[in-house]
């Protein structure tokens, strides 16, 4: 009897030590990923383009101070928010569909958001109210394809792999409609659409950044709180249902959150591919598959990753700038092929 009591006490002590160690690991990952985002957002605005006079910048003299405040910092903050949104959404979709290839791009969300934004650009008459129109149209497009994919899965009880294939099919349809609108648009609109479709991080006004942050940050916090549930869902729907998780409800909520993240950022930056694929996979090899670690690392790491990519894009061929969507595609394409080959 006393031996069993001692064994139980040792097991409870071991479990408590494991819990403490895990909490420390979560805190460590959170601090390191947040520090990476802060460091890149602080250092990268000083890099690239024509050299800045740091003495004038310190004294807040024109034009260096104006370039830093009105161009470099808004661009860096936009890249930080966009990378966090796309990477977090990619990690969440991979958990919900239990497929490492699930991303906002190949689920059709990015293409549908692009279709809505391109339609708004093509049929708008002026640029005065362009931002709210394009943003609303991108959100509508992303929400529409998410609803269609989720509805097909609910009606026919599709597997996660079939849902992924459905998203790829919707992706092709949206891309074809984008090409159709592009060909029918006038010269001016056609140039705007081409520039937008390349996916770029440009300096935007601070009120737009504030609106974007207000729409993105609460969703990111919600995804962090959802990480424990994502762990259960990633083992399978039967396993999760047996442990009291309403998989259909969580999937609908996750798809809605992904549509808001992808649609809101795509409306401003254009389609930026592979961020939701590269960052979660690389970090999964570092922190492991536990979403209590992977989700915060993906959110902050995705922001840092896109800031670095944008810095490379505007620096490597300065004064010519490469759209950041081209840079991420050049990095993500080979990574996607390697991922397919390794599986």
Buried (B, 14 or more C-beta within 10 A) or exposed (E): EEEEEEEEEEEEEEEEEEEEEEEEBBEEBBEBBBEBBBEBBEEBBBEBBEEBEEEBBEEEEEEBBEBBBBBBBBBBBBBBBBBBBBBBBBBBBBBBBBBBBBBBBBBBBBBBBBBBBBBBBBEBEEEEEEBEBBBBBBBBBBBBBBBBBBEBBEEEEBBBEBBBEBBBEBBEBBBEBBEEBBEEBEEEBBEBBEBBBBBBBBBBEEEBBEBBBEBBBEBBEEBBEBBEBBBBBBEEBEEBBEEEBEBEEBBBBBBBBBBBBBBBBBBBBBBBBBBBBBBBBBBBEEBBEBBBBBBBBBBBBBBBBBBBBBBBBBBEEEEEBBBBBBBBBEBBEEBBEEBEEEE
